[in-house]
Amino acid sequence: DPLHALDNAIALLVVTCPCALGLATPLAITVGIGRAARGGILIKGGDAIQSLSHPGLILLDKTGTVTEGRVRLVRWEGAEFVKPLVAALERGSNHPIAIAMQQAWPVIEVLDAVNVQQTVGFGIEGDVGDVHVTVGSPVFVAQRIGAEDHAPDVRIEAFAEEGLTPVWIAVNGEVVARAGFGDPVRGDARASIDRLRALGWRVALLSGDHPAVVRGTAQLLGIDLADATGGASPEDKLHRVEDARTRGTVLMVGDGVNDAAAIAAATVGVGVHGGAEASMSAADVYLARPGLGPLVELVEGSRRTMLVIRNNILFSIAYNVLGATLALLGMLDPLIAAVLMPMSSLSVVLTSWRGHTFDPVVAPRPTAVTLSDMPLAKAAP
């Protein structure tokens, strides 16, 4: 009967409207990003969520990421006259070590420095009065004063064994002082890293700090020493990320200017709370809360969001197949099809809204790493 055939055709067209299928992914992504934002996890787009659902390699910067970023001066070996010279150079820097120096010597009269040049991730140099001052990592200072071929400085390993980041000070081409800086590991770092590994991720440290210091931090966090890389320049970090991306998903987490290029090159770049503006601009995700707990929430929330998307798509396909079958068999009236079609879209909306995507996660009780547990727990001068 032509009229009956027409009814069947109309019912088929109405019931197979792909509204639910079209809403399945963008709606779940939008809801997930909104909930993540309310929890202090700011995600730029859905690509990051999709990438984070596939475990791969997580590269963590050390200072300010797995540590608290509250660097303090723990040891000083050198003449007192050097301190005003160092303070003059570091006055305009916002590096954690520079800030720690300024806080350690609040009453020192600050001199004027000129011709100041800062090498990101390594050190700073300039002229103070009639002397040239260089402050930075032992390797950086040795290169600047032309002493890189000299015998190794035994104090470097001594500082590193105590868990301290070594900083050397040279005046007019001669090392005249040494400083050691300590930075406690975040209390939730170990538990968070254990959880990330349980989710299938491989976790590694990638830092510009002295290799011995990075190895000590890796031991505290339970990270394999083979995955702890220290003394890495911004270029080294970038090359490490680019190389790792050829083998799978790479998540780079950092807070400094020296991490910005690596964050931008990663599959998903993450800037952490208190980070430099350059790292936040390059990142796909920004964690507005301190610690590594939000990173665990990001990974778990992304997995749950993708699960909601898959469920939405499966429901939409099942609905269309069932509706089309009933319409083809003449068992579906156009009016009933018109009622069922928006109900399918409403079901996807409700599933996305009620899905547990970025709900707060109750993390396991962190194993606190106190200063008394660390080699750097010594009275500051």
TAVEN-V288755 format. One record per residue. N is the residue number from 0. PSI is psi in radians with two decimals (999 if undefined). Layout:
n & psi
N & PSI
N & PSI
This chain:
n & psi
0 & 2.13
1 & -0.69
2 & -0.74
3 & -0.69
4 & -0.69
5 & -0.73
6 & -0.75
7 & -0.72
8 & -0.75
9 & -0.77
10 & -0.72
11 & -0.79
12 & -0.69
13 & -0.84
14 & -0.43
15 & 0.25
16 & 2.19
17 & 0.56
18 & -0.84
19 & -0.73
20 & -0.66
21 & -0.49
22 & -0.35
23 & -0.88
24 & -0.96
25 & -0.58
26 & -0.78
27 & -0.70
28 & -0.81
29 & -0.77
30 & -0.76
31 & -0.78
32 & -0.69
33 & -0.76
34 & -0.65
35 & -0.70
36 & -0.69
37 & -0.41
38 & 0.17
39 & 0.32
40 & 1.89
41 & 2.00
42 & 2.26
43 & -0.56
44 & 2.98
45 & -0.35
46 & -0.68
47 & -0.73
48 & -0.77
49 & -0.74
50 & -0.66
51 & -0.18
52 & -0.14
53 & 1.94
54 & 2.58
55 & -2.28
56 & 2.30
57 & 2.11
58 & 2.10
59 & 2.24
60 & 2.80
61 & -1.19
62 & 2.12
63 & -0.17
64 & -1.13
65 & -0.26
66 & 2.95
67 & -0.20
68 & 0.14
69 & 1.19
70 & 2.39
71 & 2.66
72 & 2.06
73 & -0.66
74 & 2.44
75 & 2.23
76 & 1.83
77 & 3.03
78 & 2.65
79 & -0.50
80 & -0.28
81 & -0.52
82 & -0.82
83 & -0.56
84 & -0.76
85 & -0.74
86 & -0.59
87 & -0.69
88 & -0.73
89 & -0.09
90 & -0.66
91 & 0.13
92 & 2.54
93 & 0.28
94 & 2.50
95 & -0.65
96 & -0.69
97 & -0.75
98 & -0.67
99 & -0.66
100 & -0.74
101 & -0.64
102 & -0.51
103 & -0.49
104 & 1.14
105 & -0.37
106 & 0.05
107 & 2.37
108 & 2.16
109 & 2.21
110 & 3.10
111 & 2.34
112 & 2.48
113 & 2.88
114 & 0.68
115 & 2.26
116 & 2.17
117 & 2.25
118 & 1.93
119 & 2.21
120 & -0.05
121 & -0.94
122 & -2.94
123 & 2.63
124 & 2.78
125 & -3.11
126 & 2.30
127 & 1.90
128 & -2.19
129 & 0.31
130 & 2.64
131 & 2.21
132 & 2.36
133 & 2.26
134 & 2.27
135 & -2.83
136 & 2.69
137 & -0.68
138 & -0.76
139 & -0.81
140 & -0.74
141 & -0.70
142 & -0.71
143 & -0.54
144 & 0.08
145 & 0.58
146 & 0.32
147 & -0.32
148 & 0.02
149 & 3.01
150 & 2.55
151 & 2.50
152 & 2.01
153 & -0.36
154 & -0.41
155 & -0.91
156 & -0.59
157 & -0.77
158 & -0.78
159 & -0.65
160 & -0.45
161 & 0.06
162 & 0.36
163 & 2.49
164 & 2.08
165 & 2.39
166 & 2.20
167 & 2.60
168 & 2.18
169 & 2.44
170 & 2.11
171 & 0.75
172 & 0.24
173 & 2.28
174 & 2.11
175 & -0.17
176 & 2.74
177 & 2.46
178 & 2.54
179 & 2.27
180 & 2.41
181 & 2.64
182 & 1.90
183 & 2.55
184 & 2.49
185 & 2.52
186 & -0.51
187 & 0.06
188 & -0.82
189 & -0.82
190 & -0.66
191 & -0.75
192 & -0.68
193 & -0.69
194 & -0.71
195 & -0.69
196 & -0.65
197 & -0.45
198 & 0.02
199 & 0.07
200 & 2.54
201 & 2.24
202 & 2.31
203 & 2.71
204 & 2.38
205 & 1.83
206 & 2.73
207 & -0.09
208 & 2.94
209 & 2.40
210 & -0.66
211 & -0.65
212 & -0.73
213 & -0.69
214 & -0.71
215 & -0.72
216 & -0.69
217 & -0.67
218 & -0.70
219 & -0.56
220 & -0.05
221 & 0.41
222 & 2.39
223 & 2.34
224 & -0.46
225 & -0.34
226 & 0.24
227 & 1.90
228 & 2.16
229 & 2.98
230 & 0.43
231 & 2.23
232 & 2.92
233 & -0.64
234 & -0.69
235 & -0.73
236 & -0.74
237 & -0.80
238 & -0.65
239 & -0.76
240 & -0.80
241 & -0.69
242 & -0.73
243 & -0.54
244 & -0.42
245 & -0.23
246 & -0.04
247 & -2.86
248 & 2.34
249 & 2.20
250 & 2.01
251 & 2.20
252 & 2.14
253 & 3.08
254 & -0.08
255 & 2.95
256 & -0.62
257 & -0.14
258 & -0.18
259 & -0.80
260 & -0.73
261 & -0.67
262 & -0.75
263 & -0.55
264 & -0.28
265 & 2.81
266 & -0.80
267 & 2.10
268 & 2.38
269 & 2.15
270 & 2.43
271 & 2.90
272 & 2.30
273 & 0.14
274 & 2.95
275 & 2.68
276 & -0.61
277 & -0.72
278 & -0.62
279 & -0.67
280 & -0.60
281 & -0.27
282 & 2.63
283 & -0.41
284 & 2.45
285 & 2.22
286 & 1.90
287 & -0.10
288 & 2.51
289 & 2.81
290 & 3.06
291 & -0.07
292 & -0.79
293 & -0.49
294 & -0.70
295 & -0.76
296 & -0.67
297 & -0.84
298 & -0.81
299 & -0.69
300 & -0.63
301 & -0.71
302 & -0.76
303 & -0.62
304 & -0.74
305 & -0.55
306 & -0.72
307 & -0.72
308 & -0.79
309 & -0.71
310 & -0.72
311 & -0.77
312 & -0.75
313 & -0.73
314 & -0.74
315 & -0.75
316 & -0.77
317 & -0.73
318 & -0.82
319 & -0.71
320 & -0.80
321 & -0.80
322 & -0.74
323 & -0.67
324 & -0.79
325 & -0.67
326 & -0.71
327 & -0.54
328 & 0.02
329 & 0.36
330 & 0.14
331 & 2.09
332 & 2.53
333 & -0.62
334 & -0.75
335 & -0.68
336 & -0.67
337 & -0.51
338 & -0.71
339 & -0.59
340 & -0.94
341 & -0.45
342 & -0.61
343 & -0.73
344 & -0.71
345 & -0.63
346 & -0.73
347 & -0.69
348 & -0.82
349 & -0.70
350 & -0.74
351 & -0.68
352 & -0.67
353 & -0.14
354 & 2.40
355 & 1.52
356 & -1.31
357 & 0.70
358 & 2.65
359 & 2.36
360 & 2.29
361 & 1.77
362 & 2.72
363 & 2.67
364 & 2.15
365 & 2.57
366 & 1.76
367 & 2.37
368 & 1.76
369 & 2.87
370 & -0.52
371 & -0.34
372 & -0.17
373 & 2.62
374 & -0.37
375 & 0.10
376 & 1.25
377 & 2.62
378 & 2.29
379 & 2.55
380 & 999
